[in-house]
């Protein structure tokens, strides 16, 4: 956040709230139930933060505009989104003689004339890695975007995410995006949601009071989980919602506090320590992966998903079978030992099917290096890919395996080995679908 920036429990959100963002007339009765979003696994969000910390550590200790750590951060997020089925656009701009980048990701489907957009700035200050400011918001919307993909959400409105560059210099990236967006495209954005610092170590729970529909959506979530909120005032106009608001786009967002001091009343309400800043490491070298309150990160991440699901009025595609998934990233060592991702299958009667669907999502810069196998619970090996694909990036494919000789229940593994030097990657997702 530049200078000082500023949750399935609720099922009774009214049609007044859900319809207002699209310009719908108020309903005669408030009987529409809120869409129930998934729980966002805080462990996944924290893994993204650990990855951003590693990027900063490997690039001079920060992820600032014009530095190698920022570009590496953009590349990291983009690879995740590309593998998840998003259409991504890298938007370069120049500031202070250095190239910066915005990353825009569009989920297919939904009314293109009604866009619900969520965004966070991805850059840090030069003093440190910027894990709360603003790895926290960036990681939370990344995991929300991946949850949209996992659910195969079919929203009424179009869903878009944005990661902004050079916010710390005065919202440069988001200003560039808005200023270069034709007026007709601006008018299609029915709401922009901003998330800048949502895991502060001495947290508060602040909600932007700009657009009343968006504000009420967040308040509905927090009321449903019994968390009181306050209106955000610390960062008014000082984060990436400002350029959107300035051209008439409805905005809202969440914030957990920066260098303002927590009062005794706030500490009584939320816990934590009065007399100390919400984030004592704001804009400092100690804004590392240790500078995060897991509870605040978890609550705010779930609130983001609640807002995205409800404001886009989405529905999910019913699964066509029983699905077992592992979404934990597993690094594939360059020209090294094999690694595995596992799922435990239970509750399936008899043997596996002759058409077992094996979903493989591997982010890698040269898939011709990879041997990919499915390992059944008894140790039987089914080869899926043997150094195929040449210099292409990423494996995002569902394989069909005749596993009818295997007992269904047990631990199944996806085994991946990189057999050549110079290219790297990771297992992003392993999924088995039993019809």
C-alpha positions as CSV (number, residue, x, y, z in Angstrom):
1,X,0.0,0.0,0.0
2,X,1.2,3.5,-0.9
3,X,1.7,5.6,2.2
4,X,-1.0,4.2,4.6
5,X,-3.4,1.8,2.8
6,X,-6.5,0.6,4.1
7,X,-16.3,-13.3,5.9
8,X,-20.3,-20.5,4.8
9,X,-21.8,-18.5,7.2
10,X,-24.1,-16.0,5.6
11,X,-26.9,-17.5,3.5
12,X,-29.5,-14.8,3.8
13,X,-28.0,-12.0,1.7
14,X,-30.9,-10.2,0.1
15,X,-31.8,-9.7,-3.6
16,X,-31.4,-6.0,-2.9
17,X,-27.6,-6.6,-2.4
18,X,-27.2,-9.2,-5.1
19,X,-29.1,-7.2,-7.7
20,X,-27.9,-3.7,-7.1
21,X,-24.5,-4.2,-8.6
22,X,-26.0,-5.1,-11.9
23,X,-28.4,-2.2,-11.7
24,X,-31.4,-4.4,-11.0
25,X,-34.5,-2.9,-9.5
26,X,-35.0,-3.7,-5.8
27,X,-36.8,-6.9,-5.2
28,X,-40.2,-6.9,-3.5
29,X,-39.0,-9.3,-0.9
30,X,-35.5,-10.1,0.3
31,X,-35.7,-13.9,-0.1
32,X,-32.8,-14.6,-2.4
33,X,-30.2,-16.7,-0.7
34,X,-26.5,-15.9,-1.1
35,X,-24.4,-18.1,-3.2
36,X,-22.2,-20.3,-1.0
37,X,-18.5,-20.0,-2.0
38,X,-15.8,-22.5,-1.2
39,X,-13.6,-22.2,1.9
40,X,-10.3,-20.8,0.8
41,X,-7.5,-22.9,2.2
42,X,-5.2,-20.6,4.2
43,X,-2.4,-23.1,3.7
44,X,-2.6,-22.5,0.0
45,X,-2.5,-18.7,0.5
46,X,0.5,-19.0,2.8
47,X,2.3,-21.2,0.2
48,X,1.9,-18.4,-2.3
49,X,3.4,-16.0,0.3
50,X,6.3,-18.4,0.9
51,X,6.9,-18.5,-2.9
52,X,6.9,-14.7,-3.0
53,X,9.3,-14.6,-0.1
54,X,11.6,-16.9,-1.9
55,X,11.4,-14.8,-5.0
56,X,12.4,-11.7,-3.0
57,X,15.2,-13.5,-1.2
58,X,16.6,-14.6,-4.6
59,X,16.4,-11.1,-6.0
60,X,18.1,-8.7,-3.7
61,X,15.5,-8.9,-0.9
62,X,12.6,-7.1,-2.5
63,X,10.0,-7.3,-5.3
64,X,10.0,-3.6,-6.2
65,X,9.1,-1.9,-9.5
66,X,11.8,-2.2,-12.1
67,X,13.7,-4.9,-10.1
68,X,14.1,-8.5,-11.1
69,X,12.0,-9.6,-8.1
70,X,8.9,-7.9,-9.4
71,X,9.1,-9.5,-12.8
72,X,9.7,-12.9,-11.2
73,X,6.6,-12.3,-9.1
74,X,4.5,-11.5,-12.1
75,X,5.8,-14.6,-13.9
76,X,5.0,-16.8,-10.9
77,X,1.4,-15.6,-10.7
78,X,0.9,-15.7,-14.5
79,X,2.0,-19.4,-14.7
80,X,-0.5,-20.4,-12.0
81,X,-3.3,-18.6,-13.8
82,X,-2.4,-19.9,-17.3
83,X,-2.3,-23.5,-15.9
84,X,-5.8,-22.9,-14.4
85,X,-7.4,-21.9,-17.7
86,X,-7.4,-18.1,-17.4
87,X,-6.8,-15.8,-20.4
88,X,-3.9,-13.7,-19.1
89,X,-2.6,-10.4,-20.4
90,X,0.7,-8.8,-19.4
91,X,0.5,-5.0,-19.8
92,X,3.9,-3.3,-19.7
93,X,4.3,0.4,-18.8
94,X,7.3,2.6,-18.1
95,X,7.9,4.6,-14.9
96,X,11.2,6.2,-13.7
97,X,13.0,4.8,-16.7
98,X,12.1,1.2,-15.8
99,X,9.5,-1.2,-17.2
100,X,6.7,-2.2,-15.0
101,X,3.9,-4.8,-15.6
102,X,0.2,-5.2,-14.8
103,X,-1.2,-8.7,-15.1
104,X,-4.8,-9.1,-16.1
105,X,-6.6,-12.5,-15.9
106,X,-10.1,-13.2,-17.3
107,X,-12.1,-16.3,-16.4
108,X,-14.1,-17.5,-19.5
109,X,-17.8,-17.0,-19.5
110,X,-20.2,-14.6,-17.9
111,X,-21.8,-11.5,-19.4
112,X,-18.9,-9.5,-20.9
113,X,-21.0,-6.3,-20.4
114,X,-21.0,-6.9,-16.6
115,X,-17.5,-7.4,-15.1
116,X,-16.7,-8.0,-11.5
117,X,-13.0,-7.2,-11.0
118,X,-10.8,-7.9,-8.1
119,X,-7.2,-6.5,-7.8
120,X,-4.2,-6.1,-5.6
121,X,-0.8,-4.6,-6.1
122,X,2.0,-7.1,-6.5
123,X,5.0,-4.8,-6.0
124,X,6.9,-4.2,-2.7
125,X,8.9,-1.2,-1.6
126,X,12.7,-1.5,-2.1
127,X,13.3,-1.9,1.7
128,X,11.9,-5.4,1.9
129,X,10.0,-8.3,0.4
130,X,6.5,-6.8,1.0
131,X,4.8,-10.0,2.2
132,X,1.9,-8.3,4.0
133,X,2.2,-5.2,1.8
134,X,1.1,-6.5,-0.5
135,X,1.8,-10.2,-1.0
136,X,-1.2,-10.8,1.3
137,X,-3.8,-9.3,-1.1
138,X,-2.0,-10.7,-4.2
139,X,-1.8,-14.2,-2.8
140,X,-5.5,-14.2,-1.6
141,X,-6.9,-13.1,-4.9
142,X,-4.6,-15.7,-6.7
143,X,-6.0,-18.5,-4.5
144,X,-9.6,-17.2,-5.1
145,X,-8.9,-17.2,-8.8
146,X,-7.7,-20.8,-8.5
147,X,-10.8,-21.7,-6.5
148,X,-12.9,-20.3,-9.3
149,X,-11.1,-22.6,-11.7
150,X,-11.4,-25.7,-9.4
151,X,-15.1,-25.1,-9.0
152,X,-15.5,-24.4,-12.8
153,X,-17.6,-21.5,-11.8
154,X,-20.2,-20.4,-14.3
155,X,-20.9,-16.8,-13.3
156,X,-23.7,-14.6,-14.5
157,X,-21.2,-11.8,-14.8
158,X,-17.7,-11.9,-16.1
159,X,-14.9,-12.4,-13.6
160,X,-11.6,-10.6,-13.9
161,X,-8.5,-10.3,-11.7
162,X,-5.7,-7.8,-11.8
163,X,-2.2,-7.6,-10.2
164,X,-0.8,-4.1,-10.3
165,X,2.8,-2.8,-10.7
166,X,4.4,0.3,-9.2
167,X,1.6,1.0,-6.7
168,X,4.2,2.1,-4.2
169,X,5.1,5.0,-6.5
170,X,1.5,6.3,-6.6
171,X,-0.8,3.7,-8.1
172,X,1.1,3.9,-11.4
173,X,0.1,0.5,-12.8
174,X,-3.6,0.7,-11.9
175,X,-3.7,4.3,-13.2
176,X,-2.1,3.1,-16.5
177,X,-4.7,0.3,-16.8
178,X,-7.7,2.6,-16.1
179,X,-6.4,5.5,-18.3
180,X,-5.9,3.1,-21.2
181,X,-9.2,1.4,-20.9
182,X,-11.7,2.8,-23.4
183,X,-14.8,4.4,-21.9
184,X,-17.0,1.7,-23.2
185,X,-14.9,-0.9,-21.4
186,X,-14.8,1.1,-18.2
187,X,-18.6,1.2,-18.2
188,X,-18.7,-2.6,-18.2
189,X,-17.0,-2.9,-14.8
190,X,-19.9,-3.1,-12.3
191,X,-17.5,-3.3,-9.4
192,X,-13.8,-3.2,-8.6
193,X,-12.7,-4.9,-5.3
194,X,-9.3,-3.9,-3.9
195,X,-7.2,-5.9,-1.4
196,X,-4.2,-4.2,0.0
197,X,-2.7,-5.6,3.3
198,X,-5.1,-8.2,4.6
199,X,-2.8,-10.2,6.9
200,X,-1.5,-7.6,9.3
201,X,0.1,-9.1,12.4
202,X,-1.9,-7.0,14.9
203,X,-5.0,-6.9,12.7
204,X,-8.1,-4.9,12.4
205,X,-11.1,-5.7,10.1
206,X,-11.8,-2.7,8.0
207,X,-14.3,-2.5,5.1
208,X,-14.2,0.2,2.4
209,X,-17.4,2.4,2.6
210,X,-17.3,3.6,-1.1
211,X,-20.0,1.6,-2.9
212,X,-22.8,0.6,-0.6
213,X,-23.6,-2.7,-2.4
214,X,-20.0,-3.9,-2.2
215,X,-19.6,-2.7,1.4
216,X,-22.8,-4.5,2.5
217,X,-21.6,-7.7,0.8
218,X,-18.4,-7.8,2.9
219,X,-20.4,-6.8,6.0
220,X,-22.8,-9.7,5.5
221,X,-19.9,-12.1,5.4
222,X,-18.2,-10.8,8.6
223,X,-21.6,-10.6,10.4
224,X,-22.2,-14.2,9.5
225,X,-18.9,-15.3,11.2
226,X,-19.3,-13.0,14.2
227,X,-16.5,-10.5,13.4
228,X,-17.3,-6.8,13.9
229,X,-15.9,-4.5,11.3
230,X,-15.1,-0.8,11.1
231,X,-15.1,1.6,8.1
232,X,-11.7,1.9,6.5
233,X,-10.3,5.5,6.7
234,X,-6.5,5.0,7.0
235,X,-5.9,4.6,3.3
236,X,-8.6,6.5,1.6
237,X,-7.5,7.2,-1.9
238,X,-4.1,5.7,-1.4
239,X,-4.4,2.3,-3.0
240,X,-5.4,0.9,-6.4
241,X,-9.1,1.4,-6.0
242,X,-8.6,5.2,-6.4
243,X,-8.1,5.3,-10.2
244,X,-11.2,3.2,-10.7
245,X,-13.3,5.4,-8.3
246,X,-12.0,8.5,-10.0
247,X,-13.6,7.5,-13.3
248,X,-16.9,6.5,-11.7
249,X,-16.4,2.7,-11.3
250,X,-18.0,1.4,-8.1
251,X,-15.3,0.2,-5.7
252,X,-14.9,-1.6,-2.4
253,X,-12.4,-3.7,-0.5
254,X,-10.8,-4.9,2.7
255,X,-7.9,-3.8,4.8
256,X,-6.3,-5.1,8.1
257,X,-4.3,-2.0,9.0
258,X,-0.9,-0.4,8.4
259,X,1.0,2.0,10.6
260,X,-1.9,3.5,12.5
261,X,-2.0,2.5,16.2
262,X,-4.6,0.0,17.5
263,X,-6.7,1.5,20.2
264,X,-7.8,-0.2,23.4
265,X,-11.3,-0.5,22.1
266,X,-10.1,-2.1,18.9
267,X,-8.0,-4.6,20.9
268,X,-11.0,-5.5,23.0
269,X,-13.0,-6.0,19.9
270,X,-10.5,-7.9,17.8
271,X,-7.8,-9.1,20.1
272,X,-4.1,-8.1,19.6
273,X,-2.2,-5.4,21.3
274,X,-3.4,-1.8,21.9
275,X,-0.8,0.9,21.6
276,X,1.0,-0.8,18.8
277,X,0.7,-0.4,15.0
278,X,-1.5,-2.8,13.1
279,X,1.7,-3.6,11.1
280,X,4.9,-2.6,12.8
281,X,6.8,-3.8,9.7
282,X,4.9,-1.6,7.3
283,X,7.3,-0.6,4.5
284,X,10.3,-2.2,6.4
285,X,12.7,-5.0,5.8
286,X,10.9,-7.1,8.4
287,X,7.8,-7.4,6.2
288,X,8.6,-11.0,5.6
289,X,6.6,-14.2,5.7
290,X,6.8,-14.0,9.5
291,X,4.9,-10.8,9.4
292,X,1.5,-12.3,8.8
293,X,-1.5,-13.1,11.1
294,X,-2.9,-16.4,9.8
295,X,-6.4,-15.8,11.3
296,X,-6.7,-12.4,9.6
297,X,-5.4,-13.9,6.3
298,X,-7.8,-16.8,6.5
299,X,-10.9,-14.6,7.3
300,X,-10.1,-12.0,4.7
301,X,-9.4,-14.6,2.0
302,X,-12.8,-16.3,2.7
303,X,-14.4,-12.9,2.5
304,X,-12.9,-12.3,-0.9
305,X,-14.3,-15.5,-2.2
306,X,-17.7,-14.7,-0.7
307,X,-17.8,-11.4,-2.5
308,X,-16.6,-12.8,-5.8
309,X,-19.1,-15.6,-5.8
310,X,-22.0,-13.4,-4.7
311,X,-21.4,-10.3,-6.7
312,X,-20.9,-12.4,-9.9
313,X,-24.0,-14.5,-9.0
314,X,-22.3,-17.7,-10.0
315,X,-23.2,-21.3,-10.0
316,X,-21.0,-24.3,-10.2
317,X,-21.1,-27.2,-12.6
318,X,-22.2,-30.3,-10.7
319,X,-19.4,-32.9,-10.7
320,X,-19.8,-35.8,-13.0
321,X,-18.2,-38.2,-10.6
322,X,-16.3,-38.5,-7.3
323,X,-13.3,-36.3,-7.4
324,X,-10.2,-36.5,-5.2
325,X,-7.7,-33.6,-5.6
326,X,-4.4,-32.4,-4.3
327,X,-3.7,-28.7,-4.9
328,X,-0.5,-28.4,-2.9
329,X,2.5,-27.3,-5.0
330,X,5.4,-29.8,-5.3
331,X,8.7,-28.5,-6.7
332,X,10.2,-30.7,-9.4
333,X,14.0,-30.6,-9.0
334,X,15.9,-29.8,-12.2
335,X,17.5,-33.0,-13.5
336,X,16.9,-34.5,-10.1
337,X,15.0,-37.2,-8.1
338,X,11.4,-38.0,-8.7
339,X,8.8,-36.3,-6.6
340,X,5.1,-37.2,-5.9
341,X,1.8,-35.7,-5.2
342,X,-0.8,-38.0,-3.5
343,X,-4.5,-38.4,-3.0
344,X,-6.2,-40.8,-0.7
345,X,-9.3,-42.4,-2.3
346,X,-11.9,-43.7,0.1
347,X,-15.6,-44.6,0.0
348,X,-15.4,-46.1,-3.5
349,X,-16.7,-49.6,-3.8
350,X,-14.6,-52.3,-5.6
351,X,-12.0,-51.6,-8.3
352,X,-11.1,-48.5,-10.1
353,X,-12.8,-48.0,-13.5
354,X,-11.5,-48.7,-16.9
355,X,-11.8,-45.0,-17.7
356,X,-10.2,-43.4,-14.6
357,X,-9.7,-39.7,-15.4
358,X,-6.3,-38.5,-14.2
359,X,-6.0,-34.7,-14.1
360,X,-2.5,-33.5,-14.4
361,X,-1.5,-29.8,-14.0
362,X,2.3,-29.3,-14.1
363,X,3.9,-25.9,-14.6
364,X,7.2,-26.4,-16.3
365,X,9.3,-24.5,-18.9
366,X,10.3,-27.6,-20.9
367,X,7.9,-30.5,-20.6
368,X,10.1,-32.7,-22.9
369,X,12.3,-33.2,-19.8
370,X,9.5,-34.9,-17.8
371,X,8.5,-38.4,-17.1
372,X,5.0,-38.5,-15.5
373,X,3.5,-41.7,-14.0
374,X,0.4,-42.6,-12.1
375,X,1.1,-45.0,-9.2
376,X,-1.7,-47.2,-7.9
377,X,-2.0,-48.1,-4.2
378,X,-0.4,-51.5,-4.8
379,X,2.6,-49.8,-6.5
380,X,1.6,-50.5,-10.1
381,X,2.9,-47.9,-12.5
382,X,0.9,-46.3,-15.4
383,X,3.0,-44.1,-17.6
384,X,1.2,-40.9,-18.6
385,X,4.0,-39.0,-20.4
386,X,7.5,-40.0,-21.2
387,X,9.5,-36.9,-22.2
388,X,6.9,-35.9,-24.7
389,X,6.0,-32.3,-25.8
390,X,9.5,-31.0,-26.6
391,X,10.1,-27.4,-25.6
392,X,6.4,-26.6,-24.9
393,X,5.5,-25.1,-21.5
394,X,3.2,-26.8,-18.9
395,X,1.2,-30.0,-18.9
396,X,-2.5,-29.3,-18.3
397,X,-4.3,-32.4,-19.4
398,X,-6.7,-35.2,-18.3
399,X,-5.5,-38.7,-19.1
400,X,-7.7,-41.8,-19.3
401,X,-6.3,-44.9,-17.6
402,X,-7.6,-48.4,-17.6
403,X,-7.2,-49.1,-13.9
404,X,-9.8,-51.8,-13.6
405,X,-7.4,-54.3,-12.1
406,X,-6.7,-51.9,-9.2
407,X,-8.6,-51.6,-5.9
408,X,-10.0,-48.1,-5.9
409,X,-9.5,-47.2,-2.2
410,X,-6.0,-46.3,-1.1
411,X,-3.2,-43.8,-1.7
412,X,-2.7,-42.9,-5.4
413,X,0.4,-40.9,-6.5
414,X,1.4,-38.8,-9.4
415,X,5.1,-39.2,-9.8
416,X,7.1,-36.6,-11.8
417,X,10.8,-36.6,-12.7
418,X,12.9,-34.1,-14.6
419,X,15.5,-35.9,-16.6
420,X,17.5,-33.0,-18.1
421,X,19.1,-29.8,-17.0
422,X,18.2,-26.1,-17.3
423,X,14.4,-26.0,-16.9
424,X,12.3,-26.0,-13.8
425,X,8.8,-26.3,-12.6
426,X,6.3,-27.8,-10.1
427,X,3.2,-30.0,-9.8
428,X,0.3,-27.6,-9.5
429,X,-2.6,-30.1,-9.2
430,X,-3.2,-33.8,-9.2
431,X,-6.8,-35.0,-9.6
432,X,-8.6,-38.3,-9.9
433,X,-12.2,-38.5,-11.0
434,X,-14.2,-41.8,-10.5
435,X,-17.3,-41.9,-12.6
